[in-house]
Amino acid sequence: MLNVENLSLHYGNSQILHDVSMRAELGSVTCVMGTNGVGKTSLLRALSGAHPYSAGAITLDGKDLNHAPAHQLARLGIGYVPQGRDIFPLMTVRENLQTGFSCLPKSEHFIPDDIHELFPVLKEMENRRGGDLSGGQQQQLAIARALITRPKLLLLDEPTEGIQPNIIQHIGDVIRLLRGRGTMAIILVEQFFDFAFDLADDLVVLKRGEVIKTAPKSQVERDELLSLVSV
């Protein structure tokens, strides 16, 4: 579904990713793990078109994405929930969700019922400004906004960061439900080890911008993985 081959990325003269290769399949959660600063967020930024990559190839359903910008990738089915959420604080919850319409034909400019079924709090607060929501509510809004675009590939960057435990559990339940539908591939970048390990179907471990291990979770011992992603 998604295939990444020999991806490299630079910020100025600094090379952050070195020949990264990985895959993500429909109906699966691929967790990208590693310590802080190893290039996990940079990888998602490259996949989403938020930052250009220097070399390599990314294909989605066999189509070469060929360095397409973020707005084109969104139309092709890549939904991105960045670290920090990036919701619009002065816009209402409903208006934040409606920004996802820009990726869709006019006939699909509506908020599907299942968005509010997944995140009931967003229905309750649809007229509240995004900046007035708690951190957990903003994270739910950011995920819902990405789902509005009907993604084939959902990229989640640190969705548990700064979130209270009950919301973390809810977000985990939503990820399981989305995986179970089998209509999208999910790539999860996450520092909360137990959350990531519990959800993962496949694992990609980065160290200093390089892939040091990639395998189905069924082939990886928990303690082995923990040693790889610990300082």
WOJO-V238861 format. One record per residue. N is the residue number from 1. RES is the residue in three letters. PSI is psi in whole degrees, -180 to 180 (999 if undefined). NEAR is the number of other ideal C-beta (glycine too) atoms within 12 Angstrom. D_CENTER is the distance of its C-alpha to the mean C-alpha in Angstrom with 1 decimal. Layout:
BEGIN
N&RES&PSI&NEAR&D_CENTER + N&RES&PSI&NEAR&D_CENTER
END
This chain:
BEGIN
1&MET&-67&30&15.3 + 2&LEU&133&41&13.2 + 3&ASN&127&26&15.5 + 4&VAL&128&36&15.3 + 5&GLU&121&20&18.8 + 6&ASN&48&20&20.2 + 7&LEU&129&39&17.7 + 8&SER&149&28&19.2 + 9&LEU&140&35&18.3 + 10&HIS&149&21&20.6 + 11&TYR&104&19&21.0 + 12&GLY&-127&9&24.6 + 13&ASN&-1&7&26.6 + 14&SER&123&16&24.2 + 15&GLN&125&21&22.3 + 16&ILE&-42&29&19.0 + 17&LEU&139&41&17.8 + 18&HIS&102&27&20.6 + 19&ASP&51&22&20.5 + 20&VAL&128&41&17.2 + 21&SER&138&24&17.2 + 22&MET&169&39&14.8 + 23&ARG&157&28&14.1 + 24&ALA&133&41&11.8 + 25&GLU&154&24&13.8 + 26&LEU&140&26&14.0 + 27&GLY&17&23&14.3 + 28&SER&152&35&12.7 + 29&VAL&119&41&10.1 + 30&THR&117&45&9.9 + 31&CYS&126&44&9.7 + 32&VAL&119&43&10.2 + 33&MET&162&44&12.8 + 34&GLY&168&37&15.6 + 35&THR&172&21&17.5 + 36&ASN&139&19&16.8 + 37&GLY&12&16&17.3 + 38&VAL&-5&29&16.8 + 39&GLY&12&38&14.3 + 40&LYS&-50&41&10.8 + 41&THR&-38&36&9.6 + 42&SER&-37&36&11.9 + 43&LEU&-46&43&10.5 + 44&LEU&-36&47&7.1 + 45&ARG&-37&28&9.7 + 46&ALA&-43&41&11.8 + 47&LEU&-30&51&9.7 + 48&SER&-10&42&9.0 + 49&GLY&6&29&12.7 + 50&ALA&-22&27&12.5 + 51&HIS&134&27&14.8 + 52&PRO&143&27&17.2 + 53&TYR&157&35&17.5 + 54&SER&-33&25&21.1 + 55&ALA&164&20&21.6 + 56&GLY&-174&28&20.4 + 57&ALA&142&25&19.0 + 58&ILE&125&41&15.9 + 59&THR&144&24&16.7 + 60&LEU&119&35&15.1 + 61&ASP&38&20&17.7 + 62&GLY&-4&11&20.2 + 63&LYS&126&20&19.9 + 64&ASP&120&16&19.9 + 65&LEU&-19&33&17.5 + 66&ASN&48&17&20.1 + 67&HIS&30&21&18.6 + 68&ALA&147&25&17.9 + 69&PRO&169&17&16.9 + 70&ALA&-42&28&13.8 + 71&HIS&-33&18&15.8 + 72&GLN&-39&19&16.9 + 73&LEU&-36&34&13.6 + 74&ALA&-40&34&12.5 + 75&ARG&-27&25&15.8 + 76&LEU&-8&29&15.3 + 77&GLY&22&32&12.4 + 78&ILE&115&41&9.1 + 79&GLY&135&39&7.1 + 80&TYR&125&41&5.2 + 81&VAL&101&45&5.2 + 82&PRO&160&31&7.0 + 83&GLN&132&27&9.0 + 84&GLY&-7&18&12.1 + 85&ARG&-47&33&10.8 + 86&ASP&39&24&13.2 + 87&ILE&165&35&14.9 + 88&PHE&109&23&18.4 + 89&PRO&-27&19&20.8 + 90&LEU&-5&13&23.9 + 91&MET&151&23&22.7 + 92&THR&167&23&22.9 + 93&VAL&-46&37&20.2 + 94&ARG&-43&28&21.4 + 95&GLU&-38&24&21.4 + 96&ASN&-45&39&17.8 + 97&LEU&-38&38&16.8 + 98&GLN&-18&26&19.3 + 99&THR&-24&28&17.7 + 100&GLY&-16&35&15.4 + 101&PHE&-23&24&18.7 + 102&SER&-19&19&19.0 + 103&CYS&-3&29&17.0 + 104&LEU&154&24&19.3 + 105&PRO&156&12&23.0 + 106&LYS&-30&9&25.3 + 107&SER&-17&7&26.0 + 108&GLU&20&17&22.5 + 109&HIS&70&18&22.6 + 110&PHE&158&19&22.5 + 111&ILE&112&31&20.3 + 112&PRO&149&22&20.3 + 113&ASP&-33&12&21.9 + 114&ASP&-17&21&19.2 + 115&ILE&-46&32&17.0 + 116&HIS&-22&24&19.8 + 117&GLU&-38&17&20.3 + 118&LEU&-38&29&16.8 + 119&PHE&76&38&17.2 + 120&PRO&-31&18&21.0 + 121&VAL&-27&26&21.1 + 122&LEU&-31&40&19.8 + 123&LYS&-43&24&22.8 + 124&GLU&-31&15&25.1 + 125&MET&24&27&23.9 + 126&GLU&-22&26&23.4 + 127&ASN&5&17&26.1 + 128&ARG&149&25&25.1 + 129&ARG&145&21&23.7 + 130&GLY&-37&34&20.1 + 131&GLY&-14&20&21.6 + 132&ASP&-7&19&23.7 + 133&LEU&156&31&21.0 + 134&SER&169&21&20.4 + 135&GLY&-42&25&17.3 + 136&GLY&-39&28&16.2 + 137&GLN&-38&35&17.0 + 138&GLN&-38&37&15.2 + 139&GLN&-41&38&11.9 + 140&GLN&-40&41&12.8 + 141&LEU&-42&49&13.7 + 142&ALA&-41&41&10.5 + 143&ILE&-44&47&8.7 + 144&ALA&-40&44&11.9 + 145&ARG&-40&39&12.1 + 146&ALA&-38&43&9.1 + 147&LEU&-26&39&10.8 + 148&ILE&-32&37&14.0 + 149&THR&1&39&13.3 + 150&ARG&57&30&13.6 + 151&PRO&149&39&10.7 + 152&LYS&-28&33&11.5 + 153&LEU&123&45&8.1 + 154&LEU&123&45&4.9 + 155&LEU&121&45&1.8 + 156&LEU&119&47&2.0 + 157&ASP&107&36&5.0 + 158&GLU&56&32&8.2 + 159&PRO&-14&45&8.2 + 160&THR&-2&34&11.8 + 161&GLU&121&28&13.2 + 162&GLY&21&20&16.5 + 163&ILE&143&27&16.3 + 164&GLN&152&17&19.4 + 165&PRO&-39&15&19.6 + 166&ASN&-33&16&20.2 + 167&ILE&-36&28&17.0 + 168&ILE&-46&28&15.1 + 169&GLN&-41&21&16.9 + 170&HIS&-43&27&16.2 + 171&ILE&-40&39&12.4 + 172&GLY&-42&31&13.0 + 173&ASP&-39&22&15.3 + 174&VAL&-43&35&13.1 + 175&ILE&-42&37&10.6 + 176&ARG&-43&23&13.9 + 177&LEU&-45&24&15.2 + 178&LEU&-41&36&12.5 + 179&ARG&-43&30&12.9 + 180&GLY&-25&18&16.6 + 181&ARG&-28&22&16.8 + 182&GLY&18&17&16.1 + 183&THR&-5&22&15.0 + 184&MET&158&35&11.5 + 185&ALA&145&37&9.7 + 186&ILE&128&50&6.6 + 187&ILE&122&49&5.3 + 188&LEU&122&44&5.3 + 189&VAL&125&44&6.9 + 190&GLU&132&40&9.7 + 191&GLN&-23&29&13.3 + 192&PHE&99&27&14.7 + 193&PHE&-50&25&16.2 + 194&ASP&-38&21&17.5 + 195&PHE&-49&31&14.5 + 196&ALA&-46&39&12.5 + 197&PHE&-38&29&15.7 + 198&ASP&-39&22&16.5 + 199&LEU&-24&37&13.4 + 200&ALA&139&39&13.2 + 201&ASP&-37&32&14.9 + 202&ASP&152&34&14.6 + 203&LEU&138&41&14.4 + 204&VAL&123&46&14.1 + 205&VAL&128&39&15.9 + 206&LEU&145&37&16.3 + 207&LYS&122&26&19.4 + 208&ARG&41&21&20.6 + 209&GLY&7&30&18.2 + 210&GLU&149&26&19.3 + 211&VAL&121&32&18.3 + 212&ILE&-13&25&20.8 + 213&LYS&138&26&19.9 + 214&THR&129&28&18.0 + 215&ALA&157&24&19.1 + 216&PRO&147&19&18.7 + 217&LYS&-31&26&18.7 + 218&SER&-18&12&22.1 + 219&GLN&9&15&23.5 + 220&VAL&130&26&22.4 + 221&GLU&140&15&24.4 + 222&ARG&-47&19&22.7 + 223&ASP&-35&12&25.1 + 224&GLU&-46&18&24.7 + 225&LEU&-43&28&20.9 + 226&LEU&-38&20&21.5 + 227&SER&-31&18&24.1 + 228&LEU&-30&27&21.8 + 229&VAL&7&34&19.1 + 230&SER&153&16&21.8 + 231&VAL&999&12&23.7
END
